[in-house]
Amino acid sequence: MVGVLLSGLCLTAPVRAQSVAVGQATMIVRSVQGLVDTARRPLAVDDPVFWQELIETGAESASKLVFLDATTLSTGPDSRVRIDEFVYAGSGESRRIVVSIGRGVLRFVTGRSPSSAYSIRTPNAMIGVRGTDFTVSVDDGGATRVLVRNGEVGVTPGSGAPILVPAGLALTVLADGMPETPEPGPADGELQAAAAEVTALLAIAGEGDTAGAFEDEDVTAVGGLRGQAASVRAGTAASQVGAGCGGC
């Protein structure tokens, strides 16, 4: 079991995950649930979030969590994110934060802790943080996409050496653990839409709003983002088929 250091005191005895609060929910849009140990609960604004808690969002839903070191973790629709490790050193800094994403999209903005303290796990990659603001998505096919807004991250595919992704660029790791391209490049439309969707949902909700403060026209706007992503995905598939048959 991971040792957790809170307020300078090391908890070496076994503890229940739900007894170790590592932050709180500051924004909730529609349906967001937490699962810790065997207890499932709906999350609301100002609720604590716990070490080893699984955060699940429903359709057209999102959440923003703030950890003890001021790190922010925002999740988009249909996402599963788990707080795997959290070692807090006190004085507003953490020694280690590891978050895993099984599906969906998250936006991660580092807080006061050293960059080396942060890691993000996906089903086929490990992401080391050297910068401050990036988005990670895991699609239904198991591919991992990373888009860096500020700073730099190191993406280690399941097969291969770490690849540095600087600000403004993106990298895709396919379901088999191989990078789609040897070097990072511009984000495709699907990843851009996924990143925009998280931002749009939280902006629509507004700071401090609770679940349910969501109008029909807002759902339509977010649906448009999803339609954009679907169009890009379909266009990419069609171009791949055309290239495979000599442009037929």
Contacts in CASP RR format, 6 or more apart in sequence:
PFRMAT RR
TARGET T0000
AUTHOR 0000-0000-0000
METHOD contacts of the structure
MODEL  1
MVGVLLSGLCLTAPVRAQSVAVGQATMIVRSVQGLVDTARRPLAVDDPVF
WQELIETGAESASKLVFLDATTLSTGPDSRVRIDEFVYAGSGESRRIVVS
IGRGVLRFVTGRSPSSAYSIRTPNAMIGVRGTDFTVSVDDGGATRVLVRN
GEVGVTPGSGAPILVPAGLALTVLADGMPETPEPGPADGELQAAAAEVTA
LLAIAGEGDTAGAFEDEDVTAVGGLRGQAASVRAGTAASQVGAGCGGC
1 14 0 8 1.000
2 51 0 8 1.000
2 84 0 8 1.000
2 85 0 8 1.000
2 86 0 8 1.000
2 87 0 8 1.000
3 10 0 8 1.000
3 11 0 8 1.000
3 12 0 8 1.000
3 87 0 8 1.000
4 10 0 8 1.000
4 11 0 8 1.000
4 15 0 8 1.000
4 20 0 8 1.000
4 51 0 8 1.000
4 86 0 8 1.000
4 87 0 8 1.000
4 88 0 8 1.000
5 11 0 8 1.000
5 87 0 8 1.000
5 88 0 8 1.000
5 89 0 8 1.000
5 90 0 8 1.000
5 95 0 8 1.000
6 20 0 8 1.000
6 88 0 8 1.000
6 90 0 8 1.000
7 88 0 8 1.000
7 90 0 8 1.000
8 89 0 8 1.000
8 90 0 8 1.000
11 20 0 8 1.000
16 37 0 8 1.000
17 36 0 8 1.000
17 37 0 8 1.000
17 50 0 8 1.000
17 51 0 8 1.000
17 52 0 8 1.000
17 53 0 8 1.000
18 36 0 8 1.000
18 37 0 8 1.000
18 39 0 8 1.000
18 50 0 8 1.000
18 53 0 8 1.000
19 50 0 8 1.000
20 50 0 8 1.000
20 51 0 8 1.000
20 86 0 8 1.000
21 48 0 8 1.000
21 49 0 8 1.000
21 50 0 8 1.000
21 51 0 8 1.000
22 49 0 8 1.000
22 50 0 8 1.000
22 51 0 8 1.000
22 67 0 8 1.000
22 68 0 8 1.000
22 83 0 8 1.000
22 86 0 8 1.000
22 88 0 8 1.000
23 48 0 8 1.000
23 49 0 8 1.000
23 65 0 8 1.000
23 66 0 8 1.000
23 67 0 8 1.000
23 68 0 8 1.000
24 46 0 8 1.000
24 47 0 8 1.000
24 48 0 8 1.000
24 49 0 8 1.000
24 65 0 8 1.000
24 66 0 8 1.000
25 32 0 8 1.000
25 43 0 8 1.000
25 44 0 8 1.000
25 45 0 8 1.000
25 46 0 8 1.000
25 47 0 8 1.000
25 48 0 8 1.000
25 49 0 8 1.000
25 63 0 8 1.000
25 64 0 8 1.000
25 65 0 8 1.000
26 45 0 8 1.000
26 46 0 8 1.000
26 64 0 8 1.000
26 65 0 8 1.000
26 66 0 8 1.000
26 72 0 8 1.000
26 207 0 8 1.000
26 208 0 8 1.000
27 45 0 8 1.000
27 62 0 8 1.000
27 63 0 8 1.000
27 64 0 8 1.000
27 74 0 8 1.000
27 202 0 8 1.000
27 205 0 8 1.000
27 206 0 8 1.000
27 207 0 8 1.000
27 208 0 8 1.000
27 209 0 8 1.000
28 43 0 8 1.000
28 44 0 8 1.000
28 45 0 8 1.000
28 62 0 8 1.000
28 63 0 8 1.000
28 64 0 8 1.000
28 205 0 8 1.000
28 210 0 8 1.000
28 211 0 8 1.000
29 60 0 8 1.000
29 61 0 8 1.000
29 62 0 8 1.000
29 63 0 8 1.000
29 201 0 8 1.000
29 202 0 8 1.000
29 204 0 8 1.000
29 205 0 8 1.000
29 209 0 8 1.000
29 211 0 8 1.000
29 212 0 8 1.000
29 214 0 8 1.000
30 57 0 8 1.000
30 58 0 8 1.000
30 59 0 8 1.000
30 60 0 8 1.000
30 61 0 8 1.000
30 62 0 8 1.000
30 211 0 8 1.000
30 212 0 8 1.000
30 214 0 8 1.000
31 42 0 8 1.000
31 57 0 8 1.000
31 58 0 8 1.000
31 59 0 8 1.000
31 61 0 8 1.000
31 211 0 8 1.000
32 42 0 8 1.000
32 43 0 8 1.000
32 55 0 8 1.000
32 56 0 8 1.000
32 57 0 8 1.000
32 58 0 8 1.000
32 61 0 8 1.000
32 62 0 8 1.000
32 63 0 8 1.000
32 75 0 8 1.000
32 211 0 8 1.000
33 40 0 8 1.000
33 41 0 8 1.000
33 42 0 8 1.000
33 43 0 8 1.000
33 55 0 8 1.000
33 56 0 8 1.000
33 57 0 8 1.000
34 40 0 8 1.000
34 41 0 8 1.000
34 42 0 8 1.000
34 43 0 8 1.000
34 49 0 8 1.000
34 53 0 8 1.000
34 54 0 8 1.000
34 55 0 8 1.000
34 56 0 8 1.000
35 41 0 8 1.000
35 53 0 8 1.000
35 54 0 8 1.000
35 56 0 8 1.000
36 50 0 8 1.000
36 52 0 8 1.000
36 53 0 8 1.000
36 54 0 8 1.000
37 52 0 8 1.000
41 47 0 8 1.000
42 211 0 8 1.000
43 49 0 8 1.000
43 55 0 8 1.000
43 63 0 8 1.000
44 210 0 8 1.000
44 211 0 8 1.000
45 208 0 8 1.000
45 209 0 8 1.000
45 210 0 8 1.000
49 55 0 8 1.000
49 65 0 8 1.000
49 83 0 8 1.000
50 83 0 8 1.000
51 83 0 8 1.000
51 85 0 8 1.000
51 86 0 8 1.000
52 82 0 8 1.000
52 83 0 8 1.000
52 84 0 8 1.000
53 82 0 8 1.000
53 83 0 8 1.000
54 80 0 8 1.000
54 81 0 8 1.000
54 82 0 8 1.000
55 63 0 8 1.000
55 65 0 8 1.000
55 75 0 8 1.000
55 79 0 8 1.000
55 80 0 8 1.000
55 81 0 8 1.000
55 82 0 8 1.000
55 83 0 8 1.000
56 79 0 8 1.000
56 80 0 8 1.000
57 63 0 8 1.000
57 75 0 8 1.000
57 76 0 8 1.000
57 77 0 8 1.000
57 78 0 8 1.000
57 79 0 8 1.000
58 77 0 8 1.000
58 78 0 8 1.000
58 79 0 8 1.000
59 77 0 8 1.000
59 78 0 8 1.000
60 77 0 8 1.000
60 201 0 8 1.000
60 214 0 8 1.000
60 219 0 8 1.000
60 222 0 8 1.000
60 223 0 8 1.000
61 76 0 8 1.000
61 77 0 8 1.000
61 78 0 8 1.000
61 201 0 8 1.000
61 211 0 8 1.000
62 74 0 8 1.000
62 75 0 8 1.000
62 76 0 8 1.000
62 77 0 8 1.000
62 198 0 8 1.000
62 201 0 8 1.000
62 202 0 8 1.000
62 205 0 8 1.000
63 74 0 8 1.000
63 75 0 8 1.000
63 76 0 8 1.000
64 72 0 8 1.000
64 73 0 8 1.000
64 74 0 8 1.000
64 202 0 8 1.000
65 72 0 8 1.000
65 73 0 8 1.000
65 74 0 8 1.000
65 75 0 8 1.000
66 72 0 8 1.000
66 73 0 8 1.000
67 73 0 8 1.000
67 86 0 8 1.000
67 94 0 8 1.000
67 97 0 8 1.000
67 111 0 8 1.000
68 88 0 8 1.000
68 90 0 8 1.000
68 92 0 8 1.000
68 94 0 8 1.000
69 88 0 8 1.000
69 92 0 8 1.000
69 93 0 8 1.000
69 94 0 8 1.000
69 97 0 8 1.000
69 111 0 8 1.000
69 112 0 8 1.000
69 113 0 8 1.000
70 92 0 8 1.000
70 111 0 8 1.000
70 112 0 8 1.000
71 94 0 8 1.000
71 97 0 8 1.000
71 108 0 8 1.000
71 109 0 8 1.000
71 110 0 8 1.000
71 111 0 8 1.000
71 113 0 8 1.000
71 118 0 8 1.000
72 107 0 8 1.000
72 108 0 8 1.000
72 109 0 8 1.000
72 111 0 8 1.000
73 81 0 8 1.000
73 99 0 8 1.000
73 106 0 8 1.000
73 107 0 8 1.000
73 108 0 8 1.000
74 106 0 8 1.000
74 107 0 8 1.000
74 108 0 8 1.000
74 198 0 8 1.000
74 202 0 8 1.000
75 81 0 8 1.000
75 104 0 8 1.000
75 105 0 8 1.000
75 106 0 8 1.000
75 198 0 8 1.000
76 104 0 8 1.000
76 105 0 8 1.000
76 106 0 8 1.000
76 197 0 8 1.000
76 198 0 8 1.000
76 201 0 8 1.000
77 104 0 8 1.000
77 105 0 8 1.000
77 197 0 8 1.000
77 201 0 8 1.000
77 222 0 8 1.000
78 103 0 8 1.000
78 104 0 8 1.000
79 101 0 8 1.000
79 102 0 8 1.000
79 103 0 8 1.000
79 104 0 8 1.000
79 105 0 8 1.000
79 106 0 8 1.000
80 101 0 8 1.000
80 102 0 8 1.000
80 103 0 8 1.000
80 104 0 8 1.000
81 99 0 8 1.000
81 100 0 8 1.000
81 101 0 8 1.000
81 102 0 8 1.000
81 106 0 8 1.000
82 99 0 8 1.000
82 100 0 8 1.000
82 101 0 8 1.000
82 102 0 8 1.000
83 97 0 8 1.000
83 98 0 8 1.000
83 99 0 8 1.000
84 98 0 8 1.000
84 99 0 8 1.000
84 100 0 8 1.000
84 121 0 8 1.000
85 96 0 8 1.000
85 97 0 8 1.000
85 98 0 8 1.000
86 94 0 8 1.000
86 96 0 8 1.000
86 97 0 8 1.000
86 98 0 8 1.000
87 94 0 8 1.000
87 95 0 8 1.000
87 96 0 8 1.000
87 97 0 8 1.000
88 94 0 8 1.000
88 95 0 8 1.000
89 95 0 8 1.000
92 112 0 8 1.000
92 113 0 8 1.000
93 112 0 8 1.000
93 113 0 8 1.000
93 114 0 8 1.000
93 117 0 8 1.000
94 113 0 8 1.000
94 117 0 8 1.000
95 113 0 8 1.000
95 117 0 8 1.000
96 117 0 8 1.000
96 119 0 8 1.000
97 113 0 8 1.000
97 117 0 8 1.000
97 118 0 8 1.000
97 119 0 8 1.000
98 118 0 8 1.000
98 119 0 8 1.000
98 120 0 8 1.000
98 121 0 8 1.000
99 106 0 8 1.000
99 108 0 8 1.000
99 119 0 8 1.000
99 120 0 8 1.000
99 121 0 8 1.000
100 120 0 8 1.000
100 121 0 8 1.000
100 122 0 8 1.000
101 120 0 8 1.000
101 121 0 8 1.000
101 122 0 8 1.000
101 136 0 8 1.000
101 138 0 8 1.000
102 122 0 8 1.000
102 123 0 8 1.000
102 138 0 8 1.000
103 138 0 8 1.000
103 139 0 8 1.000
103 140 0 8 1.000
103 142 0 8 1.000
104 137 0 8 1.000
104 138 0 8 1.000
104 139 0 8 1.000
104 194 0 8 1.000
105 135 0 8 1.000
105 136 0 8 1.000
105 137 0 8 1.000
105 138 0 8 1.000
105 194 0 8 1.000
105 195 0 8 1.000
105 197 0 8 1.000
105 198 0 8 1.000
106 120 0 8 1.000
106 135 0 8 1.000
106 136 0 8 1.000
106 137 0 8 1.000
106 198 0 8 1.000
107 133 0 8 1.000
107 134 0 8 1.000
107 135 0 8 1.000
107 195 0 8 1.000
107 198 0 8 1.000
107 199 0 8 1.000
108 118 0 8 1.000
108 120 0 8 1.000
108 129 0 8 1.000
108 133 0 8 1.000
108 134 0 8 1.000
108 135 0 8 1.000
108 136 0 8 1.000
109 132 0 8 1.000
109 133 0 8 1.000
110 118 0 8 1.000
110 129 0 8 1.000
110 131 0 8 1.000
110 132 0 8 1.000
110 133 0 8 1.000
111 132 0 8 1.000
115 129 0 8 1.000
115 130 0 8 1.000
115 131 0 8 1.000
116 129 0 8 1.000
118 128 0 8 1.000
118 129 0 8 1.000
119 126 0 8 1.000
119 127 0 8 1.000
119 128 0 8 1.000
119 129 0 8 1.000
120 126 0 8 1.000
120 127 0 8 1.000
120 128 0 8 1.000
120 129 0 8 1.000
120 136 0 8 1.000
121 127 0 8 1.000
122 136 0 8 1.000
122 138 0 8 1.000
122 144 0 8 1.000
122 173 0 8 1.000
123 138 0 8 1.000
123 142 0 8 1.000
123 144 0 8 1.000
123 175 0 8 1.000
124 142 0 8 1.000
124 143 0 8 1.000
124 144 0 8 1.000
124 157 0 8 1.000
124 158 0 8 1.000
124 173 0 8 1.000
124 174 0 8 1.000
124 175 0 8 1.000
124 176 0 8 1.000
124 177 0 8 1.000
125 144 0 8 1.000
125 146 0 8 1.000
125 155 0 8 1.000
125 156 0 8 1.000
125 157 0 8 1.000
125 158 0 8 1.000
125 173 0 8 1.000
125 177 0 8 1.000
126 155 0 8 1.000
126 156 0 8 1.000
126 158 0 8 1.000
127 134 0 8 1.000
127 136 0 8 1.000
127 146 0 8 1.000
127 153 0 8 1.000
127 154 0 8 1.000
127 155 0 8 1.000
127 156 0 8 1.000
128 153 0 8 1.000
128 154 0 8 1.000
128 155 0 8 1.000
128 156 0 8 1.000
129 153 0 8 1.000
129 154 0 8 1.000
130 151 0 8 1.000
130 152 0 8 1.000
130 153 0 8 1.000
130 154 0 8 1.000
130 164 0 8 1.000
131 148 0 8 1.000
131 150 0 8 1.000
131 151 0 8 1.000
131 152 0 8 1.000
131 153 0 8 1.000
132 150 0 8 1.000
132 151 0 8 1.000
133 148 0 8 1.000
133 149 0 8 1.000
133 150 0 8 1.000
133 151 0 8 1.000
134 146 0 8 1.000
134 147 0 8 1.000
134 148 0 8 1.000
134 149 0 8 1.000
134 150 0 8 1.000
134 151 0 8 1.000
134 153 0 8 1.000
134 165 0 8 1.000
135 146 0 8 1.000
135 147 0 8 1.000
135 149 0 8 1.000
135 191 0 8 1.000
135 194 0 8 1.000
135 195 0 8 1.000
135 198 0 8 1.000
136 144 0 8 1.000
136 145 0 8 1.000
136 146 0 8 1.000
137 144 0 8 1.000
137 145 0 8 1.000
137 191 0 8 1.000
137 194 0 8 1.000
137 195 0 8 1.000
138 144 0 8 1.000
138 145 0 8 1.000
139 145 0 8 1.000
139 190 0 8 1.000
141 175 0 8 1.000
142 175 0 8 1.000
143 172 0 8 1.000
143 173 0 8 1.000
143 174 0 8 1.000
143 175 0 8 1.000
143 180 0 8 1.000
144 155 0 8 1.000
144 172 0 8 1.000
144 173 0 8 1.000
145 170 0 8 1.000
145 171 0 8 1.000
145 172 0 8 1.000
145 173 0 8 1.000
145 187 0 8 1.000
145 188 0 8 1.000
145 190 0 8 1.000
145 191 0 8 1.000
145 194 0 8 1.000
146 153 0 8 1.000
146 155 0 8 1.000
146 165 0 8 1.000
146 170 0 8 1.000
146 171 0 8 1.000
146 172 0 8 1.000
146 173 0 8 1.000
147 168 0 8 1.000
147 169 0 8 1.000
147 170 0 8 1.000
147 187 0 8 1.000
147 191 0 8 1.000
147 192 0 8 1.000
147 195 0 8 1.000
148 165 0 8 1.000
148 166 0 8 1.000
148 167 0 8 1.000
148 168 0 8 1.000
148 169 0 8 1.000
148 170 0 8 1.000
149 167 0 8 1.000
149 168 0 8 1.000
150 167 0 8 1.000
151 166 0 8 1.000
151 167 0 8 1.000
152 164 0 8 1.000
152 165 0 8 1.000
152 166 0 8 1.000
152 167 0 8 1.000
153 164 0 8 1.000
153 165 0 8 1.000
154 162 0 8 1.000
154 163 0 8 1.000
154 164 0 8 1.000
154 165 0 8 1.000
155 162 0 8 1.000
155 163 0 8 1.000
155 164 0 8 1.000
155 165 0 8 1.000
155 171 0 8 1.000
155 173 0 8 1.000
155 179 0 8 1.000
156 162 0 8 1.000
156 163 0 8 1.000
157 163 0 8 1.000
157 173 0 8 1.000
157 177 0 8 1.000
157 178 0 8 1.000
157 179 0 8 1.000
158 173 0 8 1.000
158 177 0 8 1.000
158 178 0 8 1.000
159 176 0 8 1.000
159 177 0 8 1.000
159 178 0 8 1.000
160 178 0 8 1.000
160 179 0 8 1.000
163 171 0 8 1.000
163 179 0 8 1.000
163 182 0 8 1.000
163 183 0 8 1.000
163 184 0 8 1.000
164 184 0 8 1.000
165 171 0 8 1.000
165 184 0 8 1.000
166 184 0 8 1.000
168 186 0 8 1.000
168 187 0 8 1.000
169 184 0 8 1.000
169 185 0 8 1.000
169 186 0 8 1.000
169 187 0 8 1.000
170 184 0 8 1.000
170 185 0 8 1.000
170 186 0 8 1.000
170 187 0 8 1.000
170 188 0 8 1.000
170 191 0 8 1.000
171 179 0 8 1.000
171 180 0 8 1.000
171 181 0 8 1.000
171 184 0 8 1.000
171 185 0 8 1.000
172 179 0 8 1.000
172 180 0 8 1.000
172 181 0 8 1.000
172 188 0 8 1.000
172 191 0 8 1.000
173 179 0 8 1.000
173 180 0 8 1.000
174 180 0 8 1.000
187 195 0 8 1.000
188 232 0 8 1.000
188 236 0 8 1.000
189 228 0 8 1.000
189 229 0 8 1.000
189 232 0 8 1.000
190 229 0 8 1.000
190 232 0 8 1.000
190 233 0 8 1.000
190 236 0 8 1.000
193 225 0 8 1.000
193 226 0 8 1.000
193 227 0 8 1.000
193 228 0 8 1.000
193 229 0 8 1.000
193 232 0 8 1.000
194 229 0 8 1.000
196 225 0 8 1.000
197 222 0 8 1.000
197 225 0 8 1.000
197 226 0 8 1.000
200 221 0 8 1.000
200 222 0 8 1.000
200 225 0 8 1.000
201 222 0 8 1.000
204 214 0 8 1.000
204 218 0 8 1.000
204 221 0 8 1.000
204 222 0 8 1.000
205 213 0 8 1.000
205 214 0 8 1.000
206 213 0 8 1.000
242 248 0 8 1.000
END
